[in-house]
Amino acid sequence: SQQGEEDPQALSIQEGENATMNCSYKTSINNLQWYRQNSGRGLVHLILIRSNEREKHSGRLRVTLDTSKKSSSLLITASRAADTASYFCATDAGSNYQLIWGAGTKLIIKP
Amino acid sequence: NAGVTQTPKFQVLKTGQSMTLQCAQDMNHNSMYWYRQDPGMGLRLIYYSASEGTTDKGEVPNGYNVSRLNKREFSLRLESAAPSQTSVYFCATLRGLATYEQYFGPGTRLTVT
């Protein structure tokens, strides 16, 4: 079952602005991952943060993790039109190498 | 090196028809997964296979069967398609044992009328 809740469900911003989306989960984890899905395509892994990390950067992406609140945020800085996509968080709380997925945030970057 | 391939890309079925969705990976990973994604929703796990010859049910297995033919291939069969099975189907393989990172195929868009 879905344990991740993402917030907001949809986000529309101007190109160049920063985009922040949040993910909450219910059970303890070893790591949390973020994936991007362009319209009609498969999901692509973006970044992973381990439970003993508080913040991680990759290019224009910044991920934070607060295990006490069971929540994570993904910040995309200086957004571009190509960032228009849906973003999903996933945790490793499942058994047999299963990921538990959030419902996603749909991000639209307006030119 | 194609990663994960899925065939077909698109399919339209009539209610009651059967079909098999094919998935193959050339990444030499043991674990493979079948998901469905309904419009505006996240992924729901249908079946997974931890290794060749083993399969297990996920969250929404009803109406589906799977076969793990060998290490490379994991197929999903709809025996009697229903409109509720209209969805996009994704196959994935486990890329990282320590991280559970998954690598996805491009998807099959299935419409059942």
HADDOCK unambig.tbl for C-alpha pairs under 7 A between the chains (distance, minus, plus):
assign (segid A and resid 1 and name CA) (segid B and resid 59 and name CA) 6.27 0.50 0.50
assign (segid A and resid 31 and name CA) (segid B and resid 99 and name CA) 6.88 0.50 0.50
assign (segid A and resid 41 and name CA) (segid B and resid 106 and name CA) 5.43 0.50 0.50
assign (segid A and resid 41 and name CA) (segid B and resid 107 and name CA) 6.70 0.50 0.50
assign (segid A and resid 42 and name CA) (segid B and resid 90 and name CA) 6.99 0.50 0.50
assign (segid A and resid 42 and name CA) (segid B and resid 104 and name CA) 5.64 0.50 0.50
assign (segid A and resid 42 and name CA) (segid B and resid 105 and name CA) 5.75 0.50 0.50
assign (segid A and resid 42 and name CA) (segid B and resid 106 and name CA) 4.57 0.50 0.50
assign (segid A and resid 42 and name CA) (segid B and resid 107 and name CA) 6.00 0.50 0.50
assign (segid A and resid 43 and name CA) (segid B and resid 104 and name CA) 5.89 0.50 0.50
assign (segid A and resid 92 and name CA) (segid B and resid 100 and name CA) 6.33 0.50 0.50
assign (segid A and resid 96 and name CA) (segid B and resid 50 and name CA) 6.96 0.50 0.50
assign (segid A and resid 97 and name CA) (segid B and resid 100 and name CA) 5.54 0.50 0.50
assign (segid A and resid 99 and name CA) (segid B and resid 100 and name CA) 6.86 0.50 0.50
assign (segid A and resid 101 and name CA) (segid B and resid 42 and name CA) 6.63 0.50 0.50
assign (segid A and resid 101 and name CA) (segid B and resid 43 and name CA) 6.40 0.50 0.50
assign (segid A and resid 102 and name CA) (segid B and resid 42 and name CA) 6.08 0.50 0.50
assign (segid A and resid 103 and name CA) (segid B and resid 41 and name CA) 5.43 0.50 0.50
assign (segid A and resid 103 and name CA) (segid B and resid 42 and name CA) 4.07 0.50 0.50
assign (segid A and resid 104 and name CA) (segid B and resid 42 and name CA) 6.02 0.50 0.50
